[in-house]
Amino acid sequence: MELLGKTRVKVKDGQVVETGESLIKWCPLFDKVRGIKEITPEAAAANMEFRMKEHGMFTPKRKLEMDVFVGFGASEVMMTATRRGLIEAAVTVCDGAGTVITSNPSLIQGMGGWISGLIETDPMPEVLAGIEERNGTVLDPKTAKIDQVAGAKIAAERYSKFAVTVAEADDAEELRRLEKERDVQILIVGVHLTGIGEVEAERLLGSADIVTSCASKFIREKVRPLVQVGTAVPLFGVTQWGKEVLVERAKEVDRPILINTMPLPVLPENKQPRPLV
């Protein structure tokens, strides 16, 4: 999995066995939530170990139900959208399972609340069973492969409107083609975008409904949002449907919310991840 500025961390048999270098040095979100003042390989490994200990990630004890992590994370937004009927299901990913299709809002949050950029995973029988018990369908239980477009094709057989998380413009554009072919509505949520290139960012913004900014320089430069939530690591609604979904999520956030009109995006320099890449 890639976390904390795309630091690649490899886990085997419940232990962190390999850690790469981060693309960034500081993230306001993890400073606030976990007190991480500088992102280093050691900090990334420690954070992965924390997730494994507290949430069972990459272990047979994986928790599939958990509280809200941030007010406007991708999983929280999809959870609310499913609960409130704006979508019927979501195609997302989970360690120990790969691509998963589900209409269960609590499973959407349970799988996604603490996940970052899942790159590759092996199937874990306990995780697969837990997902199935909670009305989730694993795309490929034998290999736990991650293929969001393939997951969307299964979802299109069951639902008329659903969300899909993607990290690449190619997948987003393929989903738009699938949408027309199958006569369905797909809420495309762009995630894990730190380090995305300029052209790729433009293409993704041209296809997605909602995008996370992560530590992306080009998402911040190119986005023309209809709504923005947060100012440090904001989430942007770039279509009317995306805007409606984010506003719906705001109704479930249990803290006071300021609603105002102004030119977007709003990005206070001192609050952004450093450096933006």
N, C-alpha and C positions, 0 to 999 in steps of 0.2 A: 504494500500500500504506500501511496505517496501522501505525506502529511507535513504540516508546518512548512509551507513554502516549497512544496514538491520534493521534500526529502524522501528518498525511497528507502523504505525499511522492509527488510525481509524477515519473516517469522517462520520458524520450523519447530515442530514439537513443543509448542508453547513457550518458545524462547526467541528473543531477538537475536538473529545470527549475522545480520549485515545491515549497515546503515550508510547511506550516501551523504552528499552535501546538499544543503538547501540553496534555493535560488534567491532567498531573501534573508534578512538578518532580524527583522522585527515584525510581528503581527499584532495589531491592537486587540484583536479578539482573544488570542491566547495569552496575551499579557493580562487582560482583564479577567479571563476565566481561570487561568492556571498560573498566573504570575511569572510567565516566561519572558524575561527581559532581553534575551538574545537567543536566536535560533542557531543551535549547533547540532552536529550529529549526536552528541550525548543527550541534548535536550529532546531531540526527536525520538531517540531510543527510549528515554524515560517516559515520554508521553505515550508511546505505543505500549509500553509495559503497564502504564496506568490504565489504559483502555482495556487491556487484557485482564488485569486484576479486577477492575470495577465492573466491567461489562461482559467479560468472557469472550472478547473478540478473538477470532482465530483459535478458539478452543471449543471443546464439546459443551462447555457451560455457557455458551453464547446467550445473552439475554435478548429476547425478541420483543420485549415490551419495556419501555423506559419513559421517563418524564421528558418534557420539552427541554431541549438544550439551549437553543437561542430563540428569540421571539420570531425571527423571520428566516429560518434556515429552509433549505429546499425540502427536507422531509416534513418539517412543520407545515409548510405551505401546502404540500400535496395531501397531508393528513387532513387539514381543515377543508380543502377543496373536495375531498372525497366525502367527508362527514356531512358537508353542507350541500352536496349534490351538484357541484359545478363540474365534477368529473365523476366517473363511475369506478375508476381503478387507476393504478399506477404501475409502470414498468420501471423497476429500480434494481439495485444490486445489493448483495449481502455476502460478507465473507463466509466461507463454508458452503456457499450455494451458487454464487454467480448471479446471473440475471433472474429476477423474480417478478412474476405478475400477480397482483393481489388487489382485491377490493376492500380489504380490511384496513381502516385508518390507523388503528393502533399498531398493526404490523408494519405499515409504511414508516411510522415514526420509530418503532423499535429497531428495525433494520438500519435505518438511515441516520438516526440522531447523532451517532458518534462516528460515523464512517467518513473517511476522506476520499482520496482518489484510489479506489480499488483497481489494481492493475491485473492481478492474477490470484486465483485462489483454488484450493483443492476441496472436493466435497467432504463434508463431515456428516455422518449419518444422523447424529443428534440434532444438528442444525436443520438438516433437510426434513426430519420428522417434525420438528417444532414449527417450521414454516407451513408444512402440510396441515398440521393440526389447526393452524390459524387462518386457513383458507387462502394459502399462497400456493402458486404453481411455479416450480423451479424449471427453467428452460431446459436444462440438461443435467439431471441428477448424477449422471455417471462421470461427467468431467467438470461440472460447475463452471462452464465457460461463460464469459461475459460477451453478449451480443445483443445490444439494445434494439436493433432493427428486427432481428429474429423474434425477440420478445414482443415487440409491437405487433408483429404479424399474428401471433397467437392472441394477443389482446383484441385485435381487430375482428377476430372471429366471435368474440364474446361480448364486446362492449361497443357502444357508439361514440363515446367520448372518454378519453383517458390521457394521463400524463406519461411522458417518457423523459428520463434524464439522459443527457448526452454530454460528451466532453469534446466532440469533434464536429466541425462543420459538415463533413461528408455525411455523417449519420443524420444530422438535422435536415439536410437537403433530401436525403433518401426517405426520411419520414414524411416530408411534405408530398413526395411522389406517392408514397403508400396511402396517405390520407385521401388523395384523389382516386386512386385505384379502388380502394375499399369503401369509399364514401363514409369515412369516419372523421371525427374531430380529434386531433392530437395536440395536447398542450405540451410544447417542447420546452424543457427546462435545461438551460446550459449550466453545467457545473464544472468544477476543477479546472479553472481557466488561467491560473497563473502561468505566465510564459507563453501564452498563445500569440502567434504571429499577427502582423497587421492585417494581411489579406484574409487570413483565417478568421480573425475577429469580426471583420466586416461581413463575411459570409454567414457566420453564426448569428450575428445580430439581424441579418436579413431573413433568417428562417425561424428563430426562436421566439417564444412568447415571454419568457422570463429568463434572465441571466444573472448569475452571481458574478460579482466583480473580482472576487479573490484578491490577488495582488497583481492583476493585469493592468499594465499601462495602456494597452490599446483598447480594451473594453471601456475603460474610463474615457479615453479620447474620442472614441467613435460612437458611443451610445447616445441615443436621443430618446430618453425614456418618457413614457406617459405617467409613470409613477416611480418613486424611489423610496425604499425603506432602509433606514440606517444611513450613516454618513462615513463610517470608517471602512467597513467592508460591506458596501451596500448591495442590495438585491434590486434589480431593475425590471419593471414591467414594460415591455417594448411593443405590445399589442393591446388592443382593447380587452381581449380575454385575459391576458396576463395582468392587466391593471385590475380587472374585476376580482381575480383570484387573490391578489395581494391585499386588496381592500377588504375582502372577506376574511382573510387571515387576521387582519387588524382587529376585527370584532372579538376575536378570541384571546388576544393578548391582554394580560391582566394588569398592565401598567398604563398610566395616562399616555395619551397619544396626541401630538400636535398635528393638525391638518391645515395646510396652507398652500397657496398657489405661488409658484416662483419658477424662474428658469432652472432647468435641470440638465445635467446632474449637479448636486451640491457636494463638494469634496474638500473639506478643510484640510489643508496641507499637513498640519501637525498630527492628524488622526489617521493618515493613510499608512498601509504597510510600507516598509522600507527595505530595499529600494523597490519601486514598481518595475515589473519586468514583463 
